[in-house]
């Protein structure tokens, strides 16, 4: 069996929590990796909470972030997150920094978390 653990980096974008407002992660640096995938997991939805996920990108950590174009994603985000679900969407763009955004459209809350899995490291094993 091949060792995946030594060949990926994992960054918490959204710590698992009950979200009651739009959540934008801190900037996530992709330097040293040649691929990325966001994984969003959800739990219960309260008060008909309706959240839309997306990725934003930028060349610098403190710059102006723009939505990632559909052509730079592998897979698609749902129009709204569903309860007790897992979503994965790959990133094939060329920007150095990403942020996850979970936008509250209506309702009250959702239990959710998100991680960015970084692959194809320039140097392995990854610590």
C-alpha positions as CSV (number, residue, x, y, z in Angstrom):
1,X,0.0,0.0,0.0
2,X,1.3,3.5,-0.8
3,X,1.7,6.2,1.8
4,X,-0.6,9.1,1.1
5,X,0.0,10.8,4.5
6,X,3.6,11.8,3.7
7,X,2.6,13.3,0.4
8,X,-0.2,15.7,1.3
9,X,-0.5,18.8,3.5
10,X,-3.8,19.6,5.3
11,X,-4.9,23.1,6.4
12,X,-8.0,23.8,8.5
13,X,-9.9,26.5,6.6
14,X,-13.0,26.4,8.8
15,X,-12.8,24.7,12.2
16,X,-15.9,22.5,12.7
17,X,-18.5,24.8,14.3
18,X,-22.1,25.9,14.1
19,X,-21.9,28.8,11.7
20,X,-24.5,31.6,12.1
21,X,-23.0,34.1,9.6
22,X,-20.9,34.1,6.5
23,X,-17.5,32.6,7.1
24,X,-14.4,33.6,5.2
25,X,-11.2,31.6,6.0
26,X,-7.8,33.1,6.5
27,X,-5.5,33.1,3.5
28,X,-4.1,29.6,2.7
29,X,-0.7,29.5,1.1
30,X,-0.2,26.9,-1.7
31,X,3.5,27.5,-2.0
32,X,5.4,24.2,-2.2
33,X,2.4,22.2,-3.5
34,X,1.2,21.7,-7.1
35,X,-2.4,20.7,-6.4
36,X,-5.2,21.5,-4.0
37,X,-8.7,20.3,-3.1
38,X,-11.2,21.7,-0.6
39,X,-13.3,19.3,1.4
40,X,-16.4,20.7,3.2
41,X,-18.3,18.5,5.7
42,X,-21.6,19.4,7.2
43,X,-23.8,18.4,10.1
44,X,-27.2,19.6,11.1
45,X,-28.9,22.6,9.6
46,X,-30.8,24.9,12.0
47,X,-33.6,27.3,11.2
48,X,-33.5,26.4,7.5
49,X,-29.9,27.7,7.2
50,X,-28.9,28.2,3.6
51,X,-25.2,28.5,2.9
52,X,-23.4,28.7,-0.4
53,X,-19.7,27.6,-0.6
54,X,-17.0,29.0,-2.9
55,X,-13.3,29.5,-3.2
56,X,-11.6,32.8,-3.8
57,X,-8.0,33.4,-5.0
58,X,-5.2,36.0,-5.0
59,X,-1.5,36.3,-5.8
60,X,-0.8,37.8,-2.4
61,X,-2.1,37.0,1.1
62,X,-3.3,40.5,1.8
63,X,-4.5,41.4,-1.7
64,X,-8.0,41.5,-3.2
65,X,-9.5,38.1,-3.6
66,X,-11.7,37.2,-6.5
67,X,-14.0,34.2,-7.1
68,X,-12.2,31.2,-8.7
69,X,-13.4,30.7,-12.2
70,X,-15.3,27.5,-13.0
71,X,-12.6,26.5,-15.4
72,X,-10.1,26.5,-12.5
73,X,-12.2,24.0,-10.5
74,X,-12.4,20.3,-10.8
75,X,-16.0,19.6,-9.9
76,X,-18.6,22.1,-8.8
77,X,-19.9,23.5,-5.5
78,X,-23.6,22.9,-4.7
79,X,-26.0,25.9,-4.9
80,X,-26.6,25.3,-1.1
81,X,-25.0,23.0,1.4
82,X,-27.1,20.1,2.6
83,X,-27.1,18.6,6.1
84,X,-24.8,15.6,6.8
85,X,-22.9,15.8,3.6
86,X,-19.3,15.9,2.3
87,X,-18.2,17.9,-0.8
88,X,-14.8,18.0,-2.5
89,X,-13.8,20.4,-5.3
90,X,-10.3,20.5,-6.8
91,X,-8.4,23.7,-7.6
92,X,-6.2,23.9,-10.8
93,X,-5.7,27.6,-11.0
94,X,-2.3,29.3,-10.7
95,X,-2.8,31.7,-7.8
96,X,-0.7,31.3,-4.6
97,X,-3.4,32.0,-2.0
98,X,-6.9,30.7,-1.5
99,X,-9.7,31.4,0.9
100,X,-12.9,29.4,1.5
101,X,-16.1,31.4,1.8
102,X,-19.4,29.9,3.2
103,X,-22.0,32.5,2.6
104,X,-25.2,32.7,4.7
105,X,-28.1,33.4,2.2
106,X,-31.0,32.9,4.6
107,X,-32.1,31.0,7.7
108,X,-30.2,30.5,11.0
109,X,-27.2,28.2,11.0
110,X,-25.3,25.1,9.8
111,X,-22.8,22.9,11.5
112,X,-19.8,22.8,9.1
113,X,-16.1,22.6,8.7
114,X,-13.6,22.8,5.8
115,X,-10.1,21.7,5.1
116,X,-7.8,22.3,2.2
117,X,-5.8,19.2,1.1
118,X,-2.5,20.2,-0.6
119,X,-0.9,17.6,-2.9
120,X,2.0,17.0,-5.2
121,X,4.5,18.6,-2.9
122,X,7.8,20.0,-4.2
123,X,9.5,18.2,-1.3
124,X,8.3,15.0,0.4
125,X,7.7,13.7,2.9
126,X,5.5,16.5,4.1
127,X,5.8,17.2,7.8
